[in-house]
Structures are given as structure tokens and as C-alpha cells.
């Protein structure tokens, strides 16, 4: 039996593909999420799925130079920055000053520094994970925090794989890891966007449930905001 190729964090290519294919299909079927992500993003995701699937069946060759150019890393880092801004902005007027600063008010965030940005995002996820009343105030949930933390971790890992590929541009191992980790990041990002857009619609959110058990944290919509008095 062939041992599944794994990332440094241990997720198999089979799980990465299953998750990515499910999130891509869900996004394509949801007009709101599809429009928000845009055709360029979804085309890139589909291309990565096709490449990894072909590699898994021994039917494709890696394009090392393209994977080494850093475009995927910077693109996904910019999307992580947007996710962090969504959390920061949702906190404005909802939490005290100390918490608002912890969640990013006045912070120096830069998508061109992916590893540092990923570390900052992970710190936000850990803070929210330890402060459940704040999570409720912001109408988030454990699934959102899970995907934020894993998106940050995937981008940190992606920068590491990218650096190794730049140093050894002919390496199939490093090129494949870049492709694999990029898809991991995209799956978490799609779920986050779906939860932001459909946070009170359990039926629509159900379509974005991961087929990978480790990434299924909740199966309900986040708590509904109270009706205006």
C-alpha cells in the first residue's frame, strides 16, 4: 500500500483533496460566496485541485518555477489579512479598549510578511479561544476559530515550504508541499468566508461542512444577534 504524502503538520493529500474539492463545489454552488471570492480565486483553487489530483495518480508533472514565484503565498497572505480585518472591525464598539487592541485595533499588519502575519492571526485565534464571551459578542463560533487558526498555520507552513523550494527549485518534494499547503489554506479560507456571509443561516452553512472529521467543529450557525429593542 502506498503511504499518503503528508504535509509537515500531518494532513494527508487525500484529506486535503477531499476538503478542497468539497469547499470548491460548495463555493461554486453558492452565488454569494462565489461572487465574494471571485472567478480568479476559484480558478486558482480548481487548478491546484486538478494538479494535486493528477499528481496523486501519477499523471502530471509539477511546474516548479510557477510554484516558486511566491504568488500563491502573497495572495493567500492577503486573504488572511482580510479575515483578520473582519474580526477587528466586528469588534469595534462591541468590546472594551484592551480587547479591541488585542484583536487588532492600531496593529501593524502586513500581508507581505506572511509568517509574521500568520503568527499575529494565530494569537487572535488563541485569545478568542480563551475568551468565549467575546466570541459570542462578535457572533463567531468554534468553527470560525478553528479555521482561522488552521489558515494561519497553513500560511506559516506554506512560507516555509516556499523558502525551501526557492533554495532548491527542482525539488519535487518542496514543490508538492507548496501545492498541498496552498490548498489547505484555501479550504479554511472558504469556510471562514461562508460563515461570515451566512452566519445566521444553518442551512446554507451546512453545505460548507468539511468531509474531514478533524475540521468539523460545529454543525450549527453562530449565535444570532439580538433583535433591536
Buried (B, 14 or more C-beta within 10 A) or exposed (E): EEEEBBBEEEBBBEBBBBBBBBBBEBBBEBEEBBEBBEEEBBEBBBEBBEBBBEBBEEEEEBEBEEBBBBEBBBBBBEBBBEBBEBBBEBBEEEBEEEBBBBBBBEBEBEBEBBBBBBBBBBBBBBBBBEBEEBBEBBBBBBBBBBBBBBBBBBBBBBBBBBBBBBEBEEBEEBBBBBBBBBBBBBBBBBBBBBBBBBBEEEEBBEBBBBEBEEBEBBEEBBBEEEEEE
